[in-house]
Amino acid sequence: MQPKTACVYRDREWAVIPGENVVPGDIIYLRVGDQVPADGRVIRLRTASFSTDESSLTGETVPAAKHTDIIPGEAAVELSEKANMVFGGTTVVQGGCVALVVGTGPQTEMGKISTDVISARQERGKTPLEESLDLFARKLTNVVGAICTLMWVANIPRFTAFGSWTMGAVHYAKSAVALGVAAVPEGLPAAITLCLSLGTKRMAQRNVIVRKLSSLETLGCTSVICTDKTGTLTTNQMTVKAIVTLSESENSGEFQTNERAVSGVSFNPEGKIERFSEENMDSELFRDFASVCSMCNDAEIRYDKSIGYVSIGEPTEAALKVLVEKMGGNGGLLAEGPMDSVRRCNDMWRSRYDPLATLEFSRERKSMSVLCRDTENQFNRLFTKGAPDLLLARCTHASLENGKKIPLNDRLRRELMDKISEMSGRPLRCLALAYKDGDTLESDLSTVSSALEAAVSPSLRDRAGYKDIESDMVFIGLCGIKDPARPDVAAAIQQCKNAGVRVMMITGDSKDTAVAIAREVGILSQDSDNSSAYTGKEFFALSPSAQLDIIREGNKVFCRAEPRDKQRLISLLESLGEVTAMTGDGVNDSPALVAADIGVAMGITGTEVAKGAADMVLSDDNFSSIVAAIEEGRGIYSNMQAFIGFLISSNLGEIATILVATLLGIPEPLTALHLLWVNLVTDGPPATALGFNPPPRSIMQRHPRRRNEPLLSAGVFLKYLISASYVGIATIGSYVWWFMDKGVTLRQLMNWQECGKWNNFAHSALAPMW
């Protein structure tokens, strides 16, 4: 996360030094594209606006605007509210600034996350499978040790039958060892490893890359999924979902707002606008709409064969460029390829206008404008986009779909503000579009014909006067933008409900945005209020008992959560005995990924830090892949129970055989070497074959197993004991029958040590046995 170089003011001059040499007290200069080398306090803006991409640190998809003002009160504690700070590892996406370095290395926000990751690794315990196997091994060791000892002690009176007490003790010690070998399933480690390895292959086919074998089975008992919102439940690609214009009713002549839904969930330009066709672009309103979206824009969309369409620049501006392609207007010409499909219409509008000057965004105006010259008609136009409430107040007229321009009266303003309020509640981030041209432009702006002339224009050199320039404008319309939910997430959430797995959203976004997405994907019901949603600050202000009561049942949403909040939530859930799976893609998610029972990182948008901290990686960044992984994990555990049961039932049969033979005093049917052969060669392959079974169809209709649930329940173990008793008795019966068929009586067999004293006994008669 450390940049190679940094621009620092030292010895009364600016110098470029290695990023690792930046120290607290340095003054650094940052501009677009730079990676911030350390945490710093913004002391001066070099441009009208300055913003950084902090999505990997806070989870916010919208770039964070920065300023130099002091932040009063407790707001300074919230990481997302530190608007006068820049953080090491983030990237500058707009403007330039000068900052004073206040923290480097472990003292930065990124450094604190690294410290938390190390701490979480040290505190991490064993997986449920490891705990179950350890418990099973301890019980097996104790039981077998006790049986072997008791068997040896019970045969002490028979020691002298071997000629000496010592020889008898050695013989029955060998029998005890054989009993121990019979009890231990030697093929189990190999079978478990092979079963887990097969699981990793099947997981890879379902877009889940497993980094730790033991995490596979843990998925089978996952009871809570703590998921990030951005990039996991949503596409992390801002998309225009609705456009609003003003139209005139054909019957009444009344003016009204007209909303059109826009399809699509990513930067892919494929999509349609409701009730819109190529003919609509004959309207002057829609041509102006597309012109503003294309010209008031510094973003760029590119196509990558491996990951698809990606944006360079602000995601919001990238969404506007994609909208331009969906609107069309290039005469219906088809794109020659994926790269051409995302720029053909934008290139057309940019060929019609020459940009002369940019009125940069500022916090006071909350708008930005581009002064352009129409290359065909040779006149200048000012295209503007910005916050609807402020921009609407600076508009005096409105453009209609039929080409008319009407005065923007109070009734229309109220209707538009009501529409903006309604769209914000969905929630959509609204942008207003407007323009200004002809005589309404300032005299010097209407006559400039080149960027050089515009640079020396008196009106443009005075930034304080930008607000006056952006006045008396013509309102065009509204864009409703959001980071949309992935199409298949809602079905995956329903699967989780059916499987008894709770889902908790943990995000750095605002409560309104988080709740809206949670309702859309089904984490919260459509009619639910905000009682199941908490900010990190208000949740951890509650008493510990109240916190546990809240998370004990149901799905929850936690917003404005900082990195440490995620880790604390994981600890609370684990204290309730829950098995947690945590998803994340940013550096801020790393401590929680390590602390959770299962850490799941995003393969496409995830940082390398997050991938290194996770147990598994989703190659398609899709929440539904987690649900598929849980199904696979449950199937693996089901198969493990099957082959462990098979091995244990076989071993119990061997124990019964050796134990009965020893108690009867007859020769042992199986030696330790025989038992090893049976356990490894005879039982191993059939047990391994059970690991190939696919998951049962109903496996996702069951509730997750408890963390402390034993591998074999008492009822199942009793069945195995009954089966083993039958195997042991049948084996001993067959063994004794063979001897009796050769003329050896049962009494003689039980005193086989005295075979040399038997009358008419021929050793050769038993030779075929050996």
N, C-alpha and C positions, 0 to 999 in steps of 0.2 A: 504493500500500500504506500510505500515511500517513493516519491518521485526521484528521478536521477539527479535533477538539478533544481535550483530555486534562485529567483532573482531577489537579492538582498541589498539593503543600503548599508554600506560599511565604509569607513574612512571618507565620508562625505561624497561618495559616489555609488551608483548602482553597479552591482557585480553579480555574475552568475557563478554560483558555487554548488558543490555536491549537496543534494538534499539532506544527506545524513549529517552535514556540518551545521545545519540550522540550530540555533540555541535560543532559549528564552531571552527576550529583550531585543531580538533582531526585528528590523522593519522589513517586511516582504511586500513585493508587488505581484499582484495576481491579475490575470486577464483570461479571456475566453479560451477554453481548452486546457488550461493549466490544472495540474493536480495539486491540491493544497498540501504543503510539506509538513505543517504542524498546526495545532490549535492556535487561533489568534483573534484578537479584538480588532474589528474594523474601525479604523481611525479616519479614513477619507475615501470617498468614492471618486473614481476617475471618470465615471460616466454617469448619466442620469439615473441609471438603474444597474443593479448588480445582483446576481443570483447564482446559487450553486445547486448541484444535484446531490442531495443527501439521502437518496432512496436506500442505499446500502446501509446507512446508519440509523435512519428513523423509520423507513418503510413508506415515507411520503412519496407519491408518484409525481407530484407537482414540484418543480424547482423552488427552492426556498429563497425568497427575496431578502436581501440584507440591507441594513442601514447603519448609521452611526449613533443613533439615539440611545440614551440610557433606558434600560427596561426596569420599570419600578416594581416593587412588591415581590410576591412569591413567584411571579411568572418566570423570573430568571432561573428558577430551579428546573423547569421543564426544558428538556433538550430541544424539543421542536419549537419552543418559543424564544430560543436564544437567537434572535434575528440580527444581533450586532456582533455575532461570532462566526468565524469560519473554522471548520474542523479538518484536521489532517486526514488525508485519504479520500476526501470528497473532490468533486470536479467542478470547475467554473463553467457555467453554460451561458452566461450573459454578462457583458460589461467588464469593468476592471475596478480594482480597489487597492488601497494600501492598508496593511494590517500589522499590528504589533503582536509578535509571537509570545504566547503566555504559557505554552505547554508543549513538550516534546516527549517522544518515547512513551514510557508507561504513564506519563501525566496527561496524555491526550485521551480523548474519548475512545478512540480506537485502541489505545494502549490499555485502558481499563477493561475493555472487552477481552483483550488477550489474557489479562490477569484472571478474569472470571473463567475463561476457558480452561486454564491450567488448574484452577481451584476445583472446577466441576469434574475434571478428569480424575483428580485425586479422591473425590468423594463418591465416585460412581461405584455401585455395587455389582453383584452378579446378576445375570439374566435369570428369568424364571426357569428356563431349562436347566441352567447350571445349578440353581438352587434345588430343583427337583431331583436331578441326578445325584447331587451331593447327599441329599437326604436319603435317597434310595440306597446309595452305596454305604452310608453309615449304618442304616438298618440291616442291610444284607450282611455287612461285616460282623456286626454284633450277633445277629442270629446264627450265622454259620460258625462263627468262633465259639459260641456257646454250645452248639450241637456237636461240633468236633471234640471239644473238651469233654462234654458229658459222655460221648461215645467212648472216648479213650478211657475215662474213669470207670465207666460201666463194665469194661472188659478187663479190668485189673485182675479179677479172679482167674481169668483164662491165660494169663501171661505164662504160668508155669507149664502149660500144656505143650509149649514149644521147646522144652528141654531146659530152658533157663528163663528166669524172670526178665532178663535184659532182652533176649531174643523176642519174647512175647511183646514187650513194650515197644520195640522197634517195629514189629509187624503191625501192631494196631496204630502206631503213629503214622505208618504209611497209609493205612486205611483212612485215618482222619484227614491226611493230606488229599487223598483221592476224593473224599467227601467235600473238602473245600474246593477242589478243582471242579467238581460237579456243580457246585452252587454258583460259581462265578461265570457269568455269560461272556466268555472271552471274545466272542464275535460282535459284541454290542458296540464298542468304539468304532470299529470299521463300518458297521451298518449305519450308525448315526452320521458319521462323516460323509459317507456316500449318499445318504438320503438328503443331507443338507446341500451337498454339491449338486445333486440333481435339481434341487429346489432353486439354486442360483441360476441354473440354465433356463428353467421354466420362467423364472422372474425376468430374466433378460429379454425373453420373448414378449414379455408384457411391459417393457419399457422401465424396468426397475433394475438398477445395477447394485448388487450387494457387495459391500466392502467388508463386512464382518459376518462370518458364517452363523455365529450364535444369534444374530439379530433376526434370522429367518423365522425361527420358532417363536420368538418373542412376539412377533406380529400376530400369532394365533391367539394370544390372550390380551391383545390391546383392547382396553376398555374406553379410553379417551384419546381423541385426536385433537391436538392443539395446533391449529393451522394459521399460518400467515394469510393475509388477504391478498396483498399485491403480488401478482405473478403466480399465485397458486390457485386461489378461487377465481381470480380475474386474470385477464390476458396480459396485464401490465403494458397495454398499448392503448393509449387514449383514442377514443373513437367518437365521432359525431353521431349521436343517436336520434337527433330531431332537429329540424329547421323550422323556424316560424317566420312567416311574412304576413303582410296586410293585404287583404283583398276586398273587393267591392261586390256586394250581393247583387245578383242580376235582377232579382224581383223587387227588393225594397230599397236598393241603393245604399244600404247601410255598410259601414266599414267594419271589418272584423278580423280577428287574428286567425290565421290558417296554419295549423301545425301538420308537418309531414314527418313520418317516422323514416329513419334511415337504417337499413340493414347492414350487418357486418360487425365483427367483434375484434378486428385487428387492423394493422396497417395494410392489409391486403386490399387493393382497390376494387375487388369484386364486391358488388353490392348494389342495392336498388333503393331509390327514394320513392316513398309512397305517393301515388297519383302524380307521377312525374315522368316525362319522356323527353326525347331530344327536341321536340317542338317547343317545350317550355323555355328552352334557351333562346327562343326568338324574342322573349320578353326582355325589355331593358332592365327590369328589376333583377332577374336571375343572372344576366350577364354582369351586372354590377356586383351581385352577391359573390359570384365566382372570382371576379377581379380582385375584390378586397381579400378573399381567402388566399388567393395565390400571391398577390403583391405584398401584403402586410405579413411577410413570412420569411424567416431565415432558415427554416428547417429543410431537411433533405431526406428523402426516402430512398433506400437502396435495397437491392435484392441479393440475398446470399443463398446459394444453393443448399447449404446445410441447415440453415435456421429460418429461411424465408425472408419476409420483408422486415427491415429494421430502420429505425429513424436516427438521424444525426441532428441534434438540436433539441429544442423544446418539444415534448410530446404533444402539447396542445396545438402547436403550429403544424406539426406533422399530421395531426388529425384533420386539420383544415385542408391540407394539400390532398389528402386521400378523398375528402368530400368533393373537391374540384373534379377529380377523375370520375367519381360516381355521377356527378352532374352532367358530364359530357360537354357538348358544345363544339366539338371539332368535326362536325359533319358526319359522325358515325363511323369514322375511320377505325379500323381494328388495329390493336397493338401488335407489333411484330415479335414481342417476347415479354417476359415478366418485368424486365427493367423498363421497357418502353411503356408498359401499361400504367406505371405509376408517375409518369411525367409528361405524357403526350399532351394532355389538356393544359397542364401548368405551363409547359413550354409555349403553347399557343398564346395564352394570356400574357405571358412575359414578353413575347415577341411583339405584342401590340402596344406595350408601354415601356418607356425607359424610366427606371427609377432615378430621381434627381437628388432626393434627400430623405433622411429618416428622422422623425421626431420620436426619440427613444422613450420607452415606457418609464413612468415615474410613479412613486407611491401616491403622490397628491392627485394626479390626473387619472391614474389607473387606466391608461390607454396608450396606444402607440399608433403612429401614422407614417405613411410613406407618400411623399409628393412625387407624382409620376407625370410623364408627358405622353399623351396619346400620339403615337407615331404616324397614324393615318390622318387624323383631323388637326394635328398640331396645336393642341391646347392642353393645359395642365389640369390635373385632378388630384385631390387629396383623399386617399383611402385610409379609413380609421377603423380600428377594432379596440374594444375595451370593456370595462365593467358596465353592465346594462344600466344600472341606476344613475351613474354619473354621466355616461355618454348620452343617454336618453334626455337628460336635462339640458344638454348642449345642442340638441336637435330642434329645429323649428318646423321642419316639414318631414313627410314620410312618402316613400315611393310605394305604389301599389303594383300588384301583379299585372294589371292591364296597362301599365306604363304611365298612369297618371301620377301627379305629385299633388299631395294635399297638405294643408296646414295640420300640424300635430297638436290637436286640441286637448283639453284636460281629460275628456272622456276616453280618448284613445290612449293617453298616457296611463290612466288608471287601469284600463284593460290590459295594456302591455305589462304593467308592474304586477298585476294579479297573475298573469301568465308566467312571468319570471319567477314569482314566489312559488307557484304550483310546480314548475319544472325543477326548482331547487330542492323541493321536498322529495324528489324521486330517488336519489338526488342527481341532478345534472348540473354541471358547471356551465353557466350561461355566459356567452359572449355576444355583445351587440356589434353590428356592422353599420357603418355610415360613410358618406362621402361628401365632398364639397368641391365645386368647380365653378368655372365661369367668373362672373362678376363678384360672386361672394368671396372669392379668394382675395387675400391681401394683394395690393397692386404689384409689389415686387415678386410675389410668388406666382402670379398669373403670367408673368412675362419671362421668367428665367427659362432657358432652353437647354441647359447642360448642368451636370453635377458640379462643375467648377463655378459656374455663376451662382448656383444655389448655396455653395459653401460660403460665399461672401455676402449673402443676402442678410440685411439687417434683421429681418423678422426671425430668421432661423438661428442667428448667432445669440439671440436672447432666449435662453431656455425657460426663463420665467414667463415668457409670453406665449409658450406653446399652448396654454389653455385657451388664450384668446384666438389663436389660429384655429383650434378645434372647436369653433362655435358656429352658430347658424348653419348647422349641417343638415343633411337629408338622411333620415333613418331608412336603412335597407331591410334589416331583419335580425333574427336571433339564431344562434347555434347552441344546441344543448349537447355538452360533451361529457363523457364519463369513461372510466376504465371498466369495461363491461365484464360480466361474469362469463366464465368459460361455458360453452353450450351444454356439456355433459356433466357439469358439477352437480346440478340439482338431482339428477338420477342417482349419482354416487352418494349424495347425502341421504337420500331415501334408503339406499342399501344399508348405510350405516345404522339408521334407525331400526331397520328390520333385524340387523345383526346385534342389536343391543349396544352399539358403540356410540358414545356421545361425542359431539363435535363442538369445540370451543374456538372461536375466532379471536386471535390476538394480533392487533394491528396498531400502527402509529397514526392512522388516519383519524379524522374527526368522528364523533359519535353518530351524526346524521348519515354520513357516508357509509360507515361500518354497518349500521342497523339496516340501511336500505339494501345493501348487498346481502346481508344475512337473511333478510326476508326473501329476496329474489332467489337465492339458492336453496332455501328451506332450512337453514340453521334455526331461524326463528319463524314462527307462524305468521301468516299475513296479517292477522288481527291482533298480534301481540303489541304491547306498548314498549316503552324503553326500560321497563323494570328489570329486564334480563341483560341490559347493557351497562357497563361501568367504565369510567376512565380509570387508568392505573392509579392516579392520585387519590380518587375518592374511594376505590376499593381497598387500598392498603392503609387508608386512614381508619378503617373499621377495626374492631377488636378481632383477635385471632379466631375466636369461636364463631363470630359472625361471618368471617371469610370462609371458614369451613362449611358453614350451613349453606352459603350461597352456591358453592361449587360442588356440593354433595350430589345434587340431582339436576338433570336437564342440561340443555345446551345454553351456552353463555357467549356474550360478546364483550371483549375487553379492548378499548380503544385508547388512543394517546398513551400507549404502553411504551415504556423505555426498555432497553435491553435487560436490565436487572429485574424488571417486573416479570418478564417471561420466565426467567430462571426461578423466581420466587413462586410463581404459579405452579410450575412443575413440581417444586418441593412440596407445596400444599397438597397437590393431587396425590403424590406418592405417599404422603402421610396418611391418606385415606385408604391406602391399599390399591389405588388405581395403577394400571399399567399404561403409561403415556407414550404416544408417538407425537413428536414435534416436527413440524415442517418449517422450512425457512430458506431464504436465498441470500440474504444480506449478511454482512459482517456482524451486524447487531444481533443476528439470530444464533451465532456460534455458541455462546455459553449455554443457551437453552437446548441446542442440539446435542451437546455433550451430556447435559444433566438428565435429559429424557431417557427413558428405557430404549426408545428407538428414535434416532435423529435422522430425518429425511430431508436431503438438500435437493435443490432444483438444478438440473443438469444444463439447461440452456441459459437461464438468467442468473443462476447462482454464482456467487463469487467462489474463488478457489479456497478461501478461508472456510466458507460454509461447507463446501464439499469435503474438505479435510477433517472437519469436526463431525460429519454425519456418519451413520452406520450404513446408509444406502442412499442412492442418488436416482432421482426420476429423470430419465433421459428426455421425456416430453413435457416436463414441468406441469403435469396434469394431476389434479386432486384425485380423479377417478382411478389413476394408476395405484394410489395408496390403497384404495378399497380392494383392487385386484390383488395387491400384495398381501393384504390381510386374509383374503380368501385362500391364497396360496399358503400362507403361514399356518392357517388352521388345517389345511390339507396335509401339510408336512407333519404337524403334531399328531394328527389322526393316524398317519402311516407309521409314525414312530411308536405310538401306543400299540399298533398292531404287531410290529416286529419285536418290540420289547416283550409283549405278552407271549408271542410265539417262543422266543428264546427262554423266557422265565418258565413257561410251562414245560418245556423240554428239560431244563435244568432241574426243575422240581421232580420230574420223573426220574432223573439220574440220582438225585439225592435220596429219593424213596427207595430206589433199587439198592444203593450202597448201604443205606441205613438198615433196611430190613435184613439184608444179607449178614450184616455185622451183628445185629441183634439175635438172629437165628444161629449164628456161629458157623455158617457155611462159608466156603471160599468166595472172595469178592468176584462177581461176574466181570467187572470192568476195572482195569488199572487206571492210574492217573494219565498214562499215555493214551489209552483208549478214549478216555473222556475228553482229552484235548482234541483228539481227532474228530470226535463227534461234534464238539462245540464249534470248532473252526471250519471244518470241511463239510460235515453233513448238515449242520444247522445254519451255517453262515449264508450260503447262496439263497436258500428259500427265504430267509429273513430279509436279505437285501432286496429280493424281488418284490416284497411287500411295499418297499419305498417308492415303487414306480406307479402305484395306484393314483388316479386323478382324484381331486377333492370330491366328496359326495355333493350331489346337487343341492341338498338342503343345508349345507354347512353354514351358509350365510343367513339362515333363519334361526340359528341358535345364538344364545347369549355367550359372551366370552367366558372362558374358564377363569376361575380364581387364580391369583398369583401363587397361592400356597396349596393348590390342588395337587394331590399325589399323582404320580404316574399311573399307579394301579390302585383302584379303590378297594376297600375291604371286601365288598361283594365279589368283585372280579377276582381278587386274590383267592377267595374261598373256592371259587369255581376251578381255578388252576390247581389248588390243593387236592380237590376231589379227583380231578383228571390225573394229577401226578400219582395219587394213591393207586388208581387203577393201573397206570403204566408200570409203577413199581411192583405191584402184586403180580401183574401179568408177566413181567420180565422174570421175576424170581420163580414163578410157577413153571414157566417154560424151562428155566435153568435147572430147577430141581428135577423136573420130569425127564430131562435128558439124562441125568445121572441115574435116576431110577430105572430108566430103560436099559442102561448098561449094567444093571444088577447091583447098584449101590443103594442101600436103604437110606431113608431119611435120617434115621438115628446115626448111621455111619457118617453120613454127610455132615451132620452137625458136630461130629467129633473127627473131622477129617485130619486133624493133626496126628491121629493114631492109626493112619491108614497102613503103616508098616506092620501092624499087629493083626490086621484083618486076615481071617482064614479064607483060603482060595481066592485071594485078590490078585488080579493080573494087571499091572500098570499099563501093559500094551493095549488093553481094551479101551483105555481112555486116550490113547495116543492121537486118534483123529481130532480130538478136541483142540490139541495144540499144533 
